[in-house]
Amino acid sequence: MPERFFGHISGYPEGSWFESRAALAEVGLHRPLVAGISGTESEGADSIVLSGGYEDDEDLGNEIVYTGHGGRDQDTGRQVANQNLSRGNLALAKSKLQGLSVRVIRGSTHKSDYAPSTGYRYDGLYRVEDYWQERGRAGYYIWRYRLVKIVEDEISAFSRVTESSGAYSAPRRQETTILRIVRDTKQARRIKALYDYRCQVCGTRLESNAGPYAEAAHIRPLGIPHNGSDAINNLLCLCPNHHVLFDYGTFSIADDLSLLGIEGTLTIVMQHEIHIENLRYHREHYSPMQNESG
């Protein structure tokens, strides 16, 4: 089986143009002839094609809000069912978790000012910064992915994984580094001080040789399309473990501050007023099933 390659394909720089999906597949830029996502649940996604298939896609050039696959009527193309976090959708989520780059190809049928006039164009490497679930325009749950273009000085190396290997070959080991941006704004420092650097979920206070450590977690994320605020009412003081679990929807928080998905109740001090709308936004977009059961 061919090797799955994460990164630029040698000989085909950004801006390379192709007449068809078959031509993309032939050089390895995007192997599926129909599917918009190339990848597997276990390895991650190495490329996507934007071709106008989903009405909820948003293309801002260096930032893309991409809609996952599934749930469309084969004849009309309309969304008629919820999407699942499986197959290509899970592959893109895996790329986020493992910090893998994704090749982005735009097709001429993609409804965007950034689409080529004909054929397909390779538009460089993007990273998956976030993924979540929400109700699309048709009223069904869809998976969304925020991809941000990688500038050249961010690309340190290409990553390879093997789709299959011989029966007697030794398994290949690959070290993956995941980079998480931890912000340290005035409000972030304030929320940590309010809780004396103790996690609001587990009460843990981490001590380093430079002092206590905690992380400020935004309930409703910053940036498009979420547009959360960098205010105290949209922040939590969490340990690194619970920050990651919260960001990826393993647990959420009910209006009464009880925890959904794990046991317990959120610790809260009088000086910290959380806006209920932010909690509801997180439940709706990151823990929708918990929101329905809660």
N, C-alpha and C positions, 0 to 999 in steps of 0.2 A: 504493500500500500504506500502511496506517496506520503512524504513527510509534511505535516502541517507546519506552516511557517508564520510566525508573528513578527511583522515588520515589513519594511520595503522589500519588494522583489527585485533582485539584481537585474539591471538592464531596463527597468521600467520606472523611471522617476515620476514624481508628482507632476501631474499635467498630461500624462500619457493618455492618448485617445484610442478607443477601440470601437469597431463597427457593431459588435454583437456580444451577447452573453457568452456565446461559444468561444469568441476570441479571448475574453477575460479568463475563461476556464482553462484555455489552452496554455496560457503563460503562468497560471497559478495565482492570479490576483484575486479571483473569486470563483471557486470551483462549481458550486451549484448552478445549474442552468435555469432554474425557476425560483428557488427559495431566495429570499432577501438576506438571510443570515447564514453565513458559513461557519460551522463549528459543531462541537458536541458538548453534551452536558458535563462530561468529565474533563475536557481539555480547555474549554472556553471558545470564544468566537474570534476568528482571525480577520473576518471582513464582513461588510454589509453593503448592499446596493440600495440606493434611494431611487425609486422609480415611480413614485406617485400612487403606490398601491393602497396607502392608508390615509384617510382624510385628516387624522389627528397629528400627522407629522408636522414639525415646525423646523424650518431651516434658516438659521441666521448666519450662515457662512462658517465662522470659526466655532460656533456652538450649534448643536443639533439636538432637538428633542425628538427622538425616534420611537415609533410605535412597534411593539413586538408583533409576532405573527399569530394567526389562529382566529377562529370565531367568525370568519367571513363566509358568505354564501358564494359558492363556486361560480354560479351563473351571473349574479348581479354585482358581486364584489362588495355588497353591503355587510356591515357588522351585524350578526344575528345571534351571537353567543359570547359569553365571557372568554377571555384568554387565560390559559394556564401557564404557570411558571415551569415549563418543561421544554425539551428539545432546544431550538434556537434561542428561545427566551431565556432559558436557564443558562445557555452557553454565554450570552451577553452578561448575565449576572455574574457568572464565573470569571469573566474577564475583568470585571470590576474588583472582585475579591482578590484576584491574583495579580492585579496591576498590569494586565496584558494590553498591548496596543491593538487597535482595530483599524484595518484599512477601510477607507470610505470611498465608494464609487458612486457617482451621480449619473443618472440616465436622463435622456432628453425628455422622457415622459414625466419626470419629477416636477411637480408644480412649485418652482422656486426660481428666483432671479439668478441663483448660482448654478443652475443646471446647464449642461451643454446644449447647443441647438440641435445636434444630432448625435446618435450613438451613445457611448459611455466614456466617462473621463475619471481617471484615478486622481483623487483629490487629497491624498496624504493620509497620515496616521492621526488617529484620535484616541483619547482615553475615555473610558466610561466613568464619569464622575459620580453618578447616582442612578438608582433605578427604584421605581415605585409602581403602585397600582392605583388607578383611578377610573372613574366612569367616563367613557369617551362620549363623543357627540351623539352617538346612536343609543346611549343609555346603558351600554354593557361595560363590564370591567375590562380594561386593557392594561398591558404593561408598558411603561414608558421608561426611556433611557436618555439621560443627558450626556452627550458626548462633547468633549472640548478638544480642539485641535492641539496637537503636540508640536511645539516649535523644535527646530533641529537640535538645539543645544540640550534639549531634554532627553534626546534619544542616545542612550549610552551603549546599548547593545541590542542585538536581535535575539529573540527567544525561539527555540524550536522544541516541539514535542513530537513523539512518534505515535502514529495512529495504531500500529500493530508491529510486532516484532517476531522473530523466529522463536520456535518452541524452546530452544536451548540457549537463547541469548540472555545475558544478564540484564536486569532492569536498569534503565537509565535514570540517574538521579539528577534532579535539577533544582537549584536553589532559587527561590523567588522572593523578591523584596517587595513588600507592600508599603507604599508611602501614604500616610494619612496626614492631612494638614490640620494642625491643632492651633486655633487662633488664640491670641492673648490680648484682647481688647480691654478697655477700661471696664466695661460691663462684665466681661469674663472674669477679671480679677475680683470684681465686686461680689459676684455670685459665689466664688470660691471662698472669699473671706466670710461671707454670711454663714457658711456651713463649716467653717474651720477646716476646709479641705476634706471633709467627709462626704462620701458618696450618699446621695439622697435615697438610694435603693438599698444598699447593703451596709452602710455606715462605716465602710473601710476608709482609713486615713493612711495613705502611703507615705512613708518617710524615706527620703533619699539623703545622700551626704550633702546635698545643697539645700535641704529643707523639704517641706511637705509637697506632695504632687496630687493634683486632681485635674479633670478636664471639664470645660464648659460646653455643654451640648445644646445645640439649637433644637427646639421642639419642631417648629416649622422651619425648614432649611432656608438659608439665604440664597439669593440669586434666582434667575429665571429657571423654571416658570413658577416657583413657589413664592418667591418674594417675601420671605419671612424677615422680621426685623431683628436687629442686633440690640435688643432691649432686654431688661431683666425679666420682663413678663414672658419672654420666649426662650429662657435659658434654664438649664438644670446643672447642678454640680454632680458629676458622676465619676466613678473610677474608670480607668480605660476599658475594662471588660464590659461594664454595663453601658458605657458609651457606644461601643461597637454593637452590642445586642440591641440597643434602642434604635440606632441608626438603620439597622437592617430588619427592623420590625419583629424581632423575636419577642419583644414585649412592648406594650403600650400602656397608657394611663387613662383610667376612666375619669369622668367628671368629678367623682367623689374622691379622687386621688388613689383609689385602689389600683393595684397593678393587674394588667391583663396579659396572660401568657406565662407569668411566673407568680409565685406566692408573695404576698406582702402588700404594704401600703407606702406610698411615697412620703418621706419625711419632709415637712414644710415648716418654715419659721415665719413669724408674723410679718417680717419686713419683705417677704417674698410673695408677691401676688402674681400667680400664673393666669394668663388669659385662657379661659376655657376654649375659645375658638381655636387656639393653637393646638391644644390637646386633641380636639376633634379632627383637626386637619391631619395630624400625625396618624390617628386611628384610621381615617378614611383612605389615606394614601400609602401607608406603610404596614398597617395591620388590619386590612379591611375585613377579614374573616373574624378576627377578635372583636372588631367593632360591631359586627352583626350579632355575635353571640352575647356581647356585653350589653 
